Amino acid sequence: MKKTIFGCLAAAMVACTITSCKNTCCKMENDVDTLSYATGVMYADGLNNYVLQTYDSTCLEDVYKGIKDGMKADTDAEKAYNFGLQIGGQLKSQIIPMMNDRLFAGDSTKKINEDVLLCAFIKAAQGDTTLIYDASTAQIVVSNAQDKANEIKMEAQYGENKAAGIAWLENNKNAE
């Protein structure tokens, strides 16, 4: 009995949903369409807030266009291209700003040369053996530069306090 009542309620809900959709882009004709629609609404929840953390509201239509274009990718080549776009976007919006901060200690006159980074990135990914650095040497070069930048940043931020502490220790080394 409970199953019958639940089934009737579910069928009524599907029927109401199918007939109440006024948006021409979502013509729902059966329960699969209804579940597809609900899935779309569920996964879009919070999207605009997420987008607005990075972009202003004038970019929302561009985001929607990108989503639609991304959904059109059917072949492996199209999917691979979209994947490449994601990686390029991460390099541009996350990696490069992070490395500028880490390598140049907030010095706004210096920044990563994006063309050189991209050239080295692609050549390394392709396995080019003519690169100046292998991956482990590049890691050492970057790590050393980060350490130096961090020292400069710490000295600028705490140098005065450090000097005062050294002076205090010097003045009080013979106390007691």
PyRosetta script that sets phi, psi and omega in degrees:
from pyrosetta import init, pose_from_sequence

init()
pose = pose_from_sequence("MKKTIFGCLAAAMVACTITSCKNTCCKMENDVDTLSYATGVMYADGLNNYVLQTYDSTCLEDVYKGIKDGMKADTDAEKAYNFGLQIGGQLKSQIIPMMNDRLFAGDSTKKINEDVLLCAFIKAAQGDTTLIYDASTAQIVVSNAQDKANEIKMEAQYGENKAAGIAWLENNKNAE")
pose.set_psi(1, -47.2)
pose.set_omega(1, 180.0)
pose.set_phi(2, -61.0)
pose.set_psi(2, -41.0)
pose.set_omega(2, 179.6)
pose.set_phi(3, -62.8)
pose.set_psi(3, -38.9)
pose.set_omega(3, -179.9)
pose.set_phi(4, -65.5)
pose.set_psi(4, -45.2)
pose.set_omega(4, 179.7)
pose.set_phi(5, -63.9)
pose.set_psi(5, -45.8)
pose.set_omega(5, 179.6)
pose.set_phi(6, -61.5)
pose.set_psi(6, -43.2)
pose.set_omega(6, 179.1)
pose.set_phi(7, -61.6)
pose.set_psi(7, -42.4)
pose.set_omega(7, 178.3)
pose.set_phi(8, -64.3)
pose.set_psi(8, -42.3)
pose.set_omega(8, 178.8)
pose.set_phi(9, -63.2)
pose.set_psi(9, -43.6)
pose.set_omega(9, 179.2)
pose.set_phi(10, -62.4)
pose.set_psi(10, -43.6)
pose.set_omega(10, 179.8)
pose.set_phi(11, -63.9)
pose.set_psi(11, -40.6)
pose.set_omega(11, 178.4)
pose.set_phi(12, -64.5)
pose.set_psi(12, -41.2)
pose.set_omega(12, 179.5)
pose.set_phi(13, -63.3)
pose.set_psi(13, -43.1)
pose.set_omega(13, 178.5)
pose.set_phi(14, -62.7)
pose.set_psi(14, -44.9)
pose.set_omega(14, -178.6)
pose.set_phi(15, -62.6)
pose.set_psi(15, -43.1)
pose.set_omega(15, 178.7)
pose.set_phi(16, -64.4)
pose.set_psi(16, -41.5)
pose.set_omega(16, -178.7)
pose.set_phi(17, -65.5)
pose.set_psi(17, -42.5)
pose.set_omega(17, -178.8)
pose.set_phi(18, -61.9)
pose.set_psi(18, -44.1)
pose.set_omega(18, -175.4)
pose.set_phi(19, -82.9)
pose.set_psi(19, -16.2)
pose.set_omega(19, -175.2)
pose.set_phi(20, -95.0)
pose.set_psi(20, -5.1)
pose.set_omega(20, -178.8)
pose.set_phi(21, -74.9)
pose.set_psi(21, 115.3)
pose.set_omega(21, -177.2)
pose.set_phi(22, -97.5)
pose.set_psi(22, -4.9)
pose.set_omega(22, -178.4)
pose.set_phi(23, -83.9)
pose.set_psi(23, 124.3)
pose.set_omega(23, -175.8)
pose.set_phi(24, -67.7)
pose.set_psi(24, -19.7)
pose.set_omega(24, -178.6)
pose.set_phi(25, -77.4)
pose.set_psi(25, -12.8)
pose.set_omega(25, -175.7)
pose.set_phi(26, -124.4)
pose.set_psi(26, 70.5)
pose.set_omega(26, 177.9)
pose.set_phi(27, -76.9)
pose.set_psi(27, 107.4)
pose.set_omega(27, -177.1)
pose.set_phi(28, -103.1)
pose.set_psi(28, 128.8)
pose.set_omega(28, -175.8)
pose.set_phi(29, -121.6)
pose.set_psi(29, -9.7)
pose.set_omega(29, -178.9)
pose.set_phi(30, -156.5)
pose.set_psi(30, -177.8)
pose.set_omega(30, -176.4)
pose.set_phi(31, -67.4)
pose.set_psi(31, -29.5)
pose.set_omega(31, 176.9)
pose.set_phi(32, -65.9)
pose.set_psi(32, -40.6)
pose.set_omega(32, 177.0)
pose.set_phi(33, -63.1)
pose.set_psi(33, -40.3)
pose.set_omega(33, 179.8)
pose.set_phi(34, -63.5)
pose.set_psi(34, -43.3)
pose.set_omega(34, 178.0)
pose.set_phi(35, -67.9)
pose.set_psi(35, -35.4)
pose.set_omega(35, 177.0)
pose.set_phi(36, -63.7)
pose.set_psi(36, -43.7)
pose.set_omega(36, 178.6)
pose.set_phi(37, -62.1)
pose.set_psi(37, -47.3)
pose.set_omega(37, 179.9)
pose.set_phi(38, -62.3)
pose.set_psi(38, -38.3)
pose.set_omega(38, 177.9)
pose.set_phi(39, -63.2)
pose.set_psi(39, -43.2)
pose.set_omega(39, 177.8)
pose.set_phi(40, -60.6)
pose.set_psi(40, -45.7)
pose.set_omega(40, 178.6)
pose.set_phi(41, -63.3)
pose.set_psi(41, -43.1)
pose.set_omega(41, -178.0)
pose.set_phi(42, -61.3)
pose.set_psi(42, -46.3)
pose.set_omega(42, -177.2)
pose.set_phi(43, -76.7)
pose.set_psi(43, -19.0)
pose.set_omega(43, 177.4)
pose.set_phi(44, -83.3)
pose.set_psi(44, -14.4)
pose.set_omega(44, -178.3)
pose.set_phi(45, -57.8)
pose.set_psi(45, 120.5)
pose.set_omega(45, 178.1)
pose.set_phi(46, 90.3)
pose.set_psi(46, -6.3)
pose.set_omega(46, -177.7)
pose.set_phi(47, -58.1)
pose.set_psi(47, -49.5)
pose.set_omega(47, -176.9)
pose.set_phi(48, -61.6)
pose.set_psi(48, -41.8)
pose.set_omega(48, 177.6)
pose.set_phi(49, -61.8)
pose.set_psi(49, -40.5)
pose.set_omega(49, 178.2)
pose.set_phi(50, -62.9)
pose.set_psi(50, -47.1)
pose.set_omega(50, -179.9)
pose.set_phi(51, -62.5)
pose.set_psi(51, -41.9)
pose.set_omega(51, -176.4)
pose.set_phi(52, -70.5)
pose.set_psi(52, -9.8)
pose.set_omega(52, 173.1)
pose.set_phi(53, -71.5)
pose.set_psi(53, -22.9)
pose.set_omega(53, -177.0)
pose.set_phi(54, -114.6)
pose.set_psi(54, -36.5)
pose.set_omega(54, -174.8)
pose.set_phi(55, -122.7)
pose.set_psi(55, 160.8)
pose.set_omega(55, 175.1)
pose.set_phi(56, -86.3)
pose.set_psi(56, 172.6)
pose.set_omega(56, -171.9)
pose.set_phi(57, -64.9)
pose.set_psi(57, -18.4)
pose.set_omega(57, 178.9)
pose.set_phi(58, -69.5)
pose.set_psi(58, -13.8)
pose.set_omega(58, -178.6)
pose.set_phi(59, -94.1)
pose.set_psi(59, -5.0)
pose.set_omega(59, -175.5)
pose.set_phi(60, -59.8)
pose.set_psi(60, -43.0)
pose.set_omega(60, -179.8)
pose.set_phi(61, -62.1)
pose.set_psi(61, -34.7)
pose.set_omega(61, 177.0)
pose.set_phi(62, -66.5)
pose.set_psi(62, -38.3)
pose.set_omega(62, 176.9)
pose.set_phi(63, -62.8)
pose.set_psi(63, -45.4)
pose.set_omega(63, -179.5)
pose.set_phi(64, -62.8)
pose.set_psi(64, -40.1)
pose.set_omega(64, 177.6)
pose.set_phi(65, -62.1)
pose.set_psi(65, -43.8)
pose.set_omega(65, 178.5)
pose.set_phi(66, -61.2)
pose.set_psi(66, -39.7)
pose.set_omega(66, 177.9)
pose.set_phi(67, -63.1)
pose.set_psi(67, -45.7)
pose.set_omega(67, 179.5)
pose.set_phi(68, -62.4)
pose.set_psi(68, -44.7)
pose.set_omega(68, 179.1)
pose.set_phi(69, -63.9)
pose.set_psi(69, -39.9)
pose.set_omega(69, 178.4)
pose.set_phi(70, -62.5)
pose.set_psi(70, -34.5)
pose.set_omega(70, 179.0)
pose.set_phi(71, -71.7)
pose.set_psi(71, -17.4)
pose.set_omega(71, 179.9)
pose.set_phi(72, -80.1)
pose.set_psi(72, -12.8)
pose.set_omega(72, -177.0)
pose.set_phi(73, -67.2)
pose.set_psi(73, 113.4)
pose.set_omega(73, -179.5)
pose.set_phi(74, -112.5)
pose.set_psi(74, -38.3)
pose.set_omega(74, -177.1)
pose.set_phi(75, -84.7)
pose.set_psi(75, 161.0)
pose.set_omega(75, 176.6)
pose.set_phi(76, -60.3)
pose.set_psi(76, -36.5)
pose.set_omega(76, -179.8)
pose.set_phi(77, -63.9)
pose.set_psi(77, -42.4)
pose.set_omega(77, 178.6)
pose.set_phi(78, -66.4)
pose.set_psi(78, -40.7)
pose.set_omega(78, 178.9)
pose.set_phi(79, -66.7)
pose.set_psi(79, -39.7)
pose.set_omega(79, 178.4)
pose.set_phi(80, -64.9)
pose.set_psi(80, -40.3)
pose.set_omega(80, 177.6)
pose.set_phi(81, -61.4)
pose.set_psi(81, -46.0)
pose.set_omega(81, 177.7)
pose.set_phi(82, -60.6)
pose.set_psi(82, -38.9)
pose.set_omega(82, 177.5)
pose.set_phi(83, -62.6)
pose.set_psi(83, -43.2)
pose.set_omega(83, 176.7)
pose.set_phi(84, -61.3)
pose.set_psi(84, -39.7)
pose.set_omega(84, 176.4)
pose.set_phi(85, -60.4)
pose.set_psi(85, -41.1)
pose.set_omega(85, 179.0)
pose.set_phi(86, -63.3)
pose.set_psi(86, -44.6)
pose.set_omega(86, -179.9)
pose.set_phi(87, -64.3)
pose.set_psi(87, -44.7)
pose.set_omega(87, 177.2)
pose.set_phi(88, -59.8)
pose.set_psi(88, -41.0)
pose.set_omega(88, 177.9)
pose.set_phi(89, -63.4)
pose.set_psi(89, -39.7)
pose.set_omega(89, 177.9)
pose.set_phi(90, -66.8)
pose.set_psi(90, -40.5)
pose.set_omega(90, 176.7)
pose.set_phi(91, -59.3)
pose.set_psi(91, -47.9)
pose.set_omega(91, -175.1)
pose.set_phi(92, -69.1)
pose.set_psi(92, -44.7)
pose.set_omega(92, -171.5)
pose.set_phi(93, -94.6)
pose.set_psi(93, -19.2)
pose.set_omega(93, -176.5)
pose.set_phi(94, -121.0)
pose.set_psi(94, -56.6)
pose.set_omega(94, -172.6)
pose.set_phi(95, -66.1)
pose.set_psi(95, -50.6)
pose.set_omega(95, -176.8)
pose.set_phi(96, -63.3)
pose.set_psi(96, -48.0)
pose.set_omega(96, 177.1)
pose.set_phi(97, -60.3)
pose.set_psi(97, -39.4)
pose.set_omega(97, 179.0)
pose.set_phi(98, -63.1)
pose.set_psi(98, -45.5)
pose.set_omega(98, -178.5)
pose.set_phi(99, -69.6)
pose.set_psi(99, -34.2)
pose.set_omega(99, 174.3)
pose.set_phi(100, -58.6)
pose.set_psi(100, -43.7)
pose.set_omega(100, 179.4)
pose.set_phi(101, -67.1)
pose.set_psi(101, -44.4)
pose.set_omega(101, -177.1)
pose.set_phi(102, -71.1)
pose.set_psi(102, -35.5)
pose.set_omega(102, -174.7)
pose.set_phi(103, -89.3)
pose.set_psi(103, -27.9)
pose.set_omega(103, -172.4)
pose.set_phi(104, -117.8)
pose.set_psi(104, 11.1)
pose.set_omega(104, 171.9)
pose.set_phi(105, 46.0)
pose.set_psi(105, 42.8)
pose.set_omega(105, 176.8)
pose.set_phi(106, 80.4)
pose.set_psi(106, 6.1)
pose.set_omega(106, 178.0)
pose.set_phi(107, -75.2)
pose.set_psi(107, 103.6)
pose.set_omega(107, -174.5)
pose.set_phi(108, -71.5)
pose.set_psi(108, -8.2)
pose.set_omega(108, 178.0)
pose.set_phi(109, -82.3)
pose.set_psi(109, -11.2)
pose.set_omega(109, 179.5)
pose.set_phi(110, -119.0)
pose.set_psi(110, 140.7)
pose.set_omega(110, 173.8)
pose.set_phi(111, -157.2)
pose.set_psi(111, 155.7)
pose.set_omega(111, 178.6)
pose.set_phi(112, -54.0)
pose.set_psi(112, 134.4)
pose.set_omega(112, 173.0)
pose.set_phi(113, -80.4)
pose.set_psi(113, 107.3)
pose.set_omega(113, -174.2)
pose.set_phi(114, -62.7)
pose.set_psi(114, -35.6)
pose.set_omega(114, 180.0)
pose.set_phi(115, -65.5)
pose.set_psi(115, -42.9)
pose.set_omega(115, -179.8)
pose.set_phi(116, -67.9)
pose.set_psi(116, -44.0)
pose.set_omega(116, 178.3)
pose.set_phi(117, -58.1)
pose.set_psi(117, -47.5)
pose.set_omega(117, -177.6)
pose.set_phi(118, -63.4)
pose.set_psi(118, -41.9)
pose.set_omega(118, 178.2)
pose.set_phi(119, -59.6)
pose.set_psi(119, -49.4)
pose.set_omega(119, -179.3)
pose.set_phi(120, -65.3)
pose.set_psi(120, -39.4)
pose.set_omega(120, -179.5)
pose.set_phi(121, -60.0)
pose.set_psi(121, -50.8)
pose.set_omega(121, -178.1)
pose.set_phi(122, -65.5)
pose.set_psi(122, -45.1)
pose.set_omega(122, -179.6)
pose.set_phi(123, -62.3)
pose.set_psi(123, -42.3)
pose.set_omega(123, 178.5)
pose.set_phi(124, -64.8)
pose.set_psi(124, -42.9)
pose.set_omega(124, 179.5)
pose.set_phi(125, -63.0)
pose.set_psi(125, -33.0)
pose.set_omega(125, 179.9)
pose.set_phi(126, -81.7)
pose.set_psi(126, -3.6)
pose.set_omega(126, 178.3)
pose.set_phi(127, 80.4)
pose.set_psi(127, 22.4)
pose.set_omega(127, 179.7)
pose.set_phi(128, -58.8)
pose.set_psi(128, 126.5)
pose.set_omega(128, -178.0)
pose.set_phi(129, -91.3)
pose.set_psi(129, 0.9)
pose.set_omega(129, 179.7)
pose.set_phi(130, -95.7)
pose.set_psi(130, 10.0)
pose.set_omega(130, 179.9)
pose.set_phi(131, -64.8)
pose.set_psi(131, 149.7)
pose.set_omega(131, 178.7)
pose.set_phi(132, -66.5)
pose.set_psi(132, -39.7)
pose.set_omega(132, -179.6)
pose.set_phi(133, -119.6)
pose.set_psi(133, 145.5)
pose.set_omega(133, 165.3)
pose.set_phi(134, -85.8)
pose.set_psi(134, 175.7)
pose.set_omega(134, -173.8)
pose.set_phi(135, -61.5)
pose.set_psi(135, -41.5)
pose.set_omega(135, -177.5)
pose.set_phi(136, -70.9)
pose.set_psi(136, -36.4)
pose.set_omega(136, 176.7)
pose.set_phi(137, -68.1)
pose.set_psi(137, -41.5)
pose.set_omega(137, 177.4)
pose.set_phi(138, -59.9)
pose.set_psi(138, -40.0)
pose.set_omega(138, 178.1)
pose.set_phi(139, -60.6)
pose.set_psi(139, -41.9)
pose.set_omega(139, 179.5)
pose.set_phi(140, -65.9)
pose.set_psi(140, -43.8)
pose.set_omega(140, 179.6)
pose.set_phi(141, -59.9)
pose.set_psi(141, -47.7)
pose.set_omega(141, -179.1)
pose.set_phi(142, -67.3)
pose.set_psi(142, -43.1)
pose.set_omega(142, -179.7)
pose.set_phi(143, -61.4)
pose.set_psi(143, -43.3)
pose.set_omega(143, 177.9)
pose.set_phi(144, -62.8)
pose.set_psi(144, -41.3)
pose.set_omega(144, 178.3)
pose.set_phi(145, -65.5)
pose.set_psi(145, -38.8)
pose.set_omega(145, 177.5)
pose.set_phi(146, -64.9)
pose.set_psi(146, -42.1)
pose.set_omega(146, 178.9)
pose.set_phi(147, -60.7)
pose.set_psi(147, -44.4)
pose.set_omega(147, 179.9)
pose.set_phi(148, -63.8)
pose.set_psi(148, -45.1)
pose.set_omega(148, 179.0)
pose.set_phi(149, -62.4)
pose.set_psi(149, -38.4)
pose.set_omega(149, 179.2)
pose.set_phi(150, -66.2)
pose.set_psi(150, -40.2)
pose.set_omega(150, 176.7)
pose.set_phi(151, -60.3)
pose.set_psi(151, -44.9)
pose.set_omega(151, 179.4)
pose.set_phi(152, -62.3)
pose.set_psi(152, -44.2)
pose.set_omega(152, -179.9)
pose.set_phi(153, -63.8)
pose.set_psi(153, -44.0)
pose.set_omega(153, -179.8)
pose.set_phi(154, -66.7)
pose.set_psi(154, -39.8)
pose.set_omega(154, 179.2)
pose.set_phi(155, -63.4)
pose.set_psi(155, -42.5)
pose.set_omega(155, 178.7)
pose.set_phi(156, -65.7)
pose.set_psi(156, -37.3)
pose.set_omega(156, -176.2)
pose.set_phi(157, -81.7)
pose.set_psi(157, -38.6)
pose.set_omega(157, -172.2)
pose.set_phi(158, -123.4)
pose.set_psi(158, 2.9)
pose.set_omega(158, -175.7)
pose.set_phi(159, -55.8)
pose.set_psi(159, -43.6)
pose.set_omega(159, -179.5)
pose.set_phi(160, -63.1)
pose.set_psi(160, -43.5)
pose.set_omega(160, 179.1)
pose.set_phi(161, -65.1)
pose.set_psi(161, -39.8)
pose.set_omega(161, 178.7)
pose.set_phi(162, -63.2)
pose.set_psi(162, -45.9)
pose.set_omega(162, 179.5)
pose.set_phi(163, -61.4)
pose.set_psi(163, -40.7)
pose.set_omega(163, 178.9)
pose.set_phi(164, -65.0)
pose.set_psi(164, -38.9)
pose.set_omega(164, 178.4)
pose.set_phi(165, -66.6)
pose.set_psi(165, -40.8)
pose.set_omega(165, 178.0)
pose.set_phi(166, -64.5)
pose.set_psi(166, -43.2)
pose.set_omega(166, 178.6)
pose.set_phi(167, -62.4)
pose.set_psi(167, -41.8)
pose.set_omega(167, 179.9)
pose.set_phi(168, -62.9)
pose.set_psi(168, -44.5)
pose.set_omega(168, 178.7)
pose.set_phi(169, -61.8)
pose.set_psi(169, -41.6)
pose.set_omega(169, 179.8)
pose.set_phi(170, -63.1)
pose.set_psi(170, -43.8)
pose.set_omega(170, -179.5)
pose.set_phi(171, -69.0)
pose.set_psi(171, -26.1)
pose.set_omega(171, -174.9)
pose.set_phi(172, -112.1)
pose.set_psi(172, 12.7)
pose.set_omega(172, -177.0)
pose.set_phi(173, -68.7)
pose.set_psi(173, -25.8)
pose.set_omega(173, -179.4)
pose.set_phi(174, -100.9)
pose.set_psi(174, 3.1)
pose.set_omega(174, 178.8)
pose.set_phi(175, -69.7)
pose.set_psi(175, 143.7)
pose.set_omega(175, -179.7)
pose.set_phi(176, 87.6)
pose.dump_pdb("model.pdb")
